[in-house]
Amino acid sequence: GARCTLGMLQELVFNQGDGWTWSLDELRLYYEAHAVEPAPLVLVEASKRPLLPLSEEPLPEAVATSMGLYLEAVATLGRRTAEMHLTLAAESENPAFRPQPLDKGDLSLLAHQFRERATDALDGLKSRLAALPDELVELVGPLLARRRQVLDAFRRLEETEATLQKIRIHGDFHLGQVLRARGDFVVLDFEGEPARSPEERRAMQSPLKDVAGMLRSFSYAAHAALASYLARRPQDADTLAPWARLWSKFASAAFLASYRTVAAGAAFLPAASTTFARLLDAFLVDKAFYELGYEFNHRPSWARIPLLGLLALVREPVGER
């Protein structure tokens, strides 16, 4: 009497590759073009601003010049992401897809779950510190020293008062989960994060989990492409590090601006900037810890990327805290 799936039918989508491969190709050209010139100080200073207010202003013309059509493309991706969430938030006769309230109790539970995962990860890093290579110790040490600041993101979430909606979401949203198709994007692979249980994958959540996943993916792409470039030309490291930061920050700002514009007024989207920033901060930190666990288990040489991300998230808030 048990029900099971015997087969699945999928549509063929003609495409030019996934968003991850496409981004790495764009970044390779970007780094080659900027390896000979220091990043303008005005752009470096702008990239240090909190992401949320940065996304609410027109991007500097020099950024559009240096990043080319990529900014326009990520704005399109932000729009498609918002449309995906608006579709999933539509009223449904199927209870598995019917939106549910998300209140302070839900946020407190979420904060508790996030804190437990982060605490386990930090304790694990501390126990294995002596066995880590020097280049990781240089990042793990400062992260462990900022333990309280890391966990503060979850304390702020726990203290947040909000009445929102939680909905079914993608659950594992990043550049590798979208196809670049004729100047647009097609979203695929809705099975959720592989390390989560089926119950967690199907659970209603804030769509900001997906938003955080894509924002972390921009950072991942910038660092992965930089590492690949510096393997051939290590002498360009000091020049290109600020350019990588610019790429990640302004791609994130363009994506976020488009997403918030299209999803404005939706019941799942916090209207207050402070609430939005607290939710997004918490999801970003939790996502980075998930990435860290994944890399240590599957690609230890990549653990540097989520460690850099966690340190950046501690130093640079998304918005007003």
C-alpha positions as CSV (number, residue, x, y, z in Angstrom):
1,G,0.0,0.0,0.0
2,A,3.0,2.3,0.1
3,R,3.3,5.0,-2.6
4,C,6.5,5.5,-4.4
5,T,7.9,7.3,-7.5
6,L,8.7,5.1,-10.4
7,G,9.7,7.8,-12.9
8,M,10.0,11.5,-13.6
9,L,9.5,13.4,-16.8
10,Q,11.6,16.6,-17.3
11,E,11.6,19.3,-20.0
12,L,14.7,19.9,-22.0
13,V,15.7,23.6,-21.6
14,F,18.0,24.9,-24.3
15,N,20.7,26.9,-22.5
16,Q,24.1,28.3,-22.5
17,G,25.3,26.6,-19.3
18,D,24.5,27.1,-15.6
19,G,24.9,30.3,-13.7
20,W,28.0,29.1,-11.9
21,T,30.0,28.3,-15.0
22,W,28.8,31.4,-16.7
23,S,29.8,33.6,-13.7
24,L,33.3,32.0,-13.6
25,D,33.8,32.8,-17.3
26,E,32.7,36.4,-16.7
27,L,35.0,36.7,-13.7
28,R,38.0,35.3,-15.6
29,L,37.6,38.1,-18.2
30,Y,37.0,40.6,-15.4
31,Y,40.2,39.7,-13.5
32,E,42.2,39.7,-16.7
33,A,41.0,43.2,-17.5
34,H,41.7,44.7,-14.0
35,A,44.9,42.9,-13.0
36,V,47.0,45.9,-14.2
37,E,45.1,48.6,-12.3
38,P,44.3,49.2,-8.7
39,A,40.6,49.5,-7.8
40,P,39.5,53.1,-7.5
41,L,39.4,54.2,-3.9
42,V,35.9,55.6,-4.2
43,L,34.6,52.2,-5.2
44,V,36.6,50.4,-2.5
45,E,35.0,52.7,0.1
46,A,31.6,52.2,-1.4
47,S,32.0,48.4,-1.2
48,K,32.5,48.6,2.5
49,R,29.0,50.0,3.1
50,P,26.2,47.8,4.4
51,L,24.6,45.9,1.6
52,L,21.0,46.9,2.2
53,P,21.4,50.7,2.0
54,L,23.9,50.2,-0.9
55,S,21.2,48.3,-2.8
56,E,18.7,51.1,-2.3
57,E,20.8,53.6,-4.3
58,P,21.9,53.8,-8.0
59,L,25.1,51.9,-8.5
60,P,28.1,54.0,-9.4
61,E,28.7,54.4,-13.1
62,A,32.2,53.1,-12.8
63,V,30.8,49.8,-11.4
64,A,28.5,49.4,-14.4
65,T,31.5,50.0,-16.7
66,S,33.8,47.5,-14.9
67,M,31.2,44.7,-14.5
68,G,29.5,45.2,-17.9
69,L,26.4,43.2,-18.6
70,Y,26.7,41.0,-15.6
71,L,24.9,43.6,-13.4
72,E,22.0,43.7,-15.8
73,A,21.9,39.9,-15.8
74,V,21.9,39.5,-12.0
75,A,19.1,42.1,-11.8
76,T,17.1,39.8,-14.1
77,L,18.0,36.9,-11.8
78,G,16.7,38.9,-8.8
79,R,13.4,39.5,-10.7
80,R,13.0,35.9,-11.5
81,T,13.8,34.9,-7.9
82,A,11.1,37.2,-6.6
83,E,8.6,35.9,-9.2
84,M,9.4,32.3,-8.1
85,H,8.6,33.3,-4.5
86,L,5.4,35.1,-5.4
87,T,4.3,32.0,-7.3
88,L,5.1,29.8,-4.4
89,A,3.3,32.2,-2.1
90,A,0.0,32.1,-4.1
91,E,-3.0,30.6,-2.4
92,S,-3.3,26.9,-3.1
93,E,-5.8,24.1,-2.4
94,N,-2.9,21.8,-1.7
95,P,-2.0,22.2,2.0
96,A,1.6,21.3,1.2
97,F,1.9,24.6,-0.6
98,R,-0.5,26.8,1.3
99,P,1.3,29.8,2.9
100,Q,1.4,29.8,6.7
101,P,2.0,32.5,9.3
102,L,5.6,33.2,10.4
103,D,5.7,34.9,13.8
104,K,8.0,35.7,16.7
105,G,7.8,32.1,17.9
106,D,8.9,30.8,14.5
107,L,11.8,33.3,14.5
108,S,12.9,32.2,18.0
109,L,12.8,28.5,17.0
110,L,14.8,29.4,13.9
111,A,17.3,31.3,15.9
112,H,17.7,28.3,18.3
113,Q,18.3,25.9,15.4
114,F,20.8,28.3,13.8
115,R,22.7,28.8,17.1
116,E,22.9,25.1,17.7
117,R,24.4,24.5,14.2
118,A,26.9,27.4,14.6
119,T,27.9,26.3,18.1
120,D,28.6,22.7,16.9
121,A,30.6,24.1,14.0
122,L,32.7,26.5,16.1
123,D,33.3,23.7,18.7
124,G,34.4,21.4,15.9
125,L,36.8,24.1,14.5
126,K,38.3,24.6,18.0
127,S,38.9,20.9,18.5
128,R,40.6,20.4,15.1
129,L,42.6,23.7,15.1
130,A,46.0,22.0,15.7
131,A,45.5,19.7,12.7
132,L,44.5,22.5,10.2
133,P,47.0,23.8,7.7
134,D,48.5,27.3,8.4
135,E,46.4,29.1,5.8
136,L,43.2,28.0,7.5
137,V,44.5,28.6,11.0
138,E,44.9,32.2,10.0
139,L,41.2,32.4,9.4
140,V,39.8,30.0,12.0
141,G,41.7,31.8,14.9
142,P,40.1,35.2,14.3
143,L,36.7,33.5,13.8
144,L,36.9,31.7,17.1
145,A,37.9,34.9,18.8
146,R,34.7,36.5,17.4
147,R,32.4,33.7,18.6
148,R,30.1,36.0,20.5
149,Q,29.8,38.4,17.6
150,V,28.9,35.5,15.3
151,L,26.2,34.2,17.5
152,D,24.8,37.8,18.0
153,A,23.2,37.4,14.5
154,F,20.9,34.8,16.0
155,R,20.3,36.7,19.2
156,R,19.1,39.6,17.2
157,L,16.8,37.3,15.2
158,E,15.3,35.9,18.4
159,E,14.5,39.4,19.6
160,T,12.8,40.4,16.4
161,E,9.0,41.1,16.4
162,A,7.4,40.3,13.0
163,T,4.3,38.9,11.5
164,L,5.1,37.5,8.1
165,Q,4.4,34.5,5.9
166,K,6.5,31.3,5.4
167,I,6.1,29.4,2.2
168,R,7.6,26.6,0.2
169,I,10.9,27.7,-1.2
170,H,13.7,26.4,-3.4
171,G,15.8,25.5,-0.5
172,D,19.2,25.2,-2.1
173,F,19.4,28.3,-4.3
174,H,22.7,29.3,-5.8
175,L,24.2,30.0,-9.2
176,G,24.6,26.3,-10.0
177,Q,20.8,25.9,-9.8
178,V,19.9,28.3,-12.6
179,L,20.4,27.9,-16.3
180,R,21.5,30.9,-18.5
181,A,19.0,30.7,-21.3
182,R,18.7,33.3,-24.1
183,G,19.6,36.2,-21.9
184,D,17.3,35.0,-19.1
185,F,17.4,32.4,-16.4
186,V,15.5,29.1,-15.7
187,V,15.5,27.8,-12.2
188,L,15.9,24.0,-11.6
189,D,16.7,21.4,-9.0
190,F,14.1,22.1,-6.3
191,E,15.1,19.1,-4.1
192,G,16.7,21.3,-1.3
193,E,20.0,21.0,0.4
194,P,21.4,17.4,0.2
195,A,22.5,17.4,3.9
196,R,19.0,18.2,5.2
197,S,16.3,15.7,6.0
198,P,13.3,15.4,3.7
199,E,11.2,17.0,6.4
200,E,13.5,20.0,6.6
201,R,13.5,20.3,2.8
202,R,9.7,20.4,2.6
203,A,9.2,22.7,5.5
204,M,7.7,26.2,5.0
205,Q,10.4,28.9,5.5
206,S,11.1,32.5,4.9
207,P,12.2,33.0,1.2
208,L,15.1,35.0,2.5
209,K,16.8,31.7,2.9
210,D,16.9,31.5,-0.9
211,V,18.0,35.1,-1.1
212,A,20.9,34.4,1.3
213,G,21.9,31.3,-0.7
214,M,22.3,33.4,-3.9
215,L,24.1,36.2,-2.2
216,R,26.6,33.7,-0.8
217,S,27.0,32.2,-4.3
218,F,28.1,35.6,-5.7
219,S,30.8,35.6,-3.0
220,Y,31.8,32.0,-3.7
221,A,32.1,32.7,-7.4
222,A,34.3,35.7,-6.9
223,H,36.7,33.8,-4.6
224,A,36.8,30.6,-6.6
225,A,37.5,32.5,-9.8
226,L,40.2,34.6,-8.1
227,A,41.9,31.4,-6.7
228,S,41.9,29.9,-10.1
229,Y,43.4,33.1,-11.6
230,L,46.1,33.5,-8.9
231,A,47.2,29.9,-9.4
232,R,48.6,31.1,-12.7
233,R,49.5,34.7,-11.7
234,P,50.1,34.9,-7.9
235,Q,51.8,38.3,-8.3
236,D,48.4,39.9,-9.0
237,A,46.9,39.0,-5.6
238,D,47.1,42.4,-4.0
239,T,45.7,44.2,-7.0
240,L,42.8,41.8,-7.6
241,A,41.6,41.2,-4.0
242,P,39.7,44.6,-3.9
243,W,38.3,43.9,-7.4
244,A,36.9,40.6,-6.1
245,R,35.3,42.3,-3.2
246,L,33.7,44.9,-5.5
247,W,32.3,42.2,-7.8
248,S,30.7,40.3,-4.9
249,K,29.3,43.4,-3.2
250,F,27.8,45.1,-6.2
251,A,26.5,41.9,-7.8
252,S,24.7,41.3,-4.5
253,A,23.4,44.8,-4.4
254,A,22.0,44.6,-8.0
255,F,20.3,41.3,-7.2
256,L,18.8,42.5,-3.9
257,A,17.5,45.7,-5.4
258,S,15.7,43.9,-8.2
259,Y,14.4,41.3,-5.8
260,R,12.9,43.7,-3.3
261,T,11.4,45.9,-6.1
262,V,9.5,43.0,-7.6
263,A,8.5,41.3,-4.3
264,A,7.6,44.6,-2.6
265,G,4.4,44.3,-0.5
266,A,4.4,40.5,-0.4
267,A,3.4,39.1,2.9
268,F,6.6,37.1,3.2
269,L,8.9,40.1,2.8
270,P,9.7,42.3,5.9
271,A,8.7,45.9,5.2
272,A,11.0,47.3,7.9
273,S,14.6,47.5,6.9
274,T,15.8,46.5,10.3
275,T,13.7,43.3,10.3
276,F,14.8,42.5,6.8
277,A,18.5,43.0,7.7
278,R,18.2,40.8,10.8
279,L,16.6,37.9,9.0
280,L,19.0,38.1,6.1
281,D,22.0,38.4,8.4
282,A,21.0,35.2,10.2
283,F,20.3,33.3,7.0
284,L,23.7,34.4,5.6
285,V,25.6,33.3,8.6
286,D,23.7,29.9,8.8
287,K,24.4,29.3,5.1
288,A,28.1,30.0,5.5
289,F,28.3,27.5,8.4
290,Y,26.5,25.0,6.2
291,E,29.0,25.6,3.4
292,L,31.9,25.2,5.9
293,G,30.7,21.8,6.9
294,Y,30.2,20.8,3.3
295,E,33.7,21.9,2.3
296,F,35.4,20.2,5.2
297,N,33.6,16.9,4.4
298,H,34.0,17.1,0.6
299,R,36.5,19.7,-0.5
300,P,38.8,20.8,2.4
301,S,40.9,23.0,0.0
302,W,37.7,25.2,-0.5
303,A,37.1,25.7,3.3
304,R,38.8,29.0,3.0
305,I,35.9,30.5,1.1
306,P,33.1,30.1,3.7
307,L,35.7,31.1,6.4
308,L,36.3,34.3,4.6
309,G,32.6,34.8,4.2
310,L,31.9,34.3,7.9
311,L,34.6,36.8,8.9
312,A,33.2,39.3,6.4
313,L,29.6,38.8,7.8
314,V,30.9,39.5,11.3
315,R,32.6,42.7,10.2
316,E,30.0,44.0,7.7
317,P,26.3,44.0,8.6
318,V,23.7,43.7,5.9
319,G,22.0,46.8,7.3
320,E,21.1,48.4,10.6
321,R,21.3,46.0,13.5
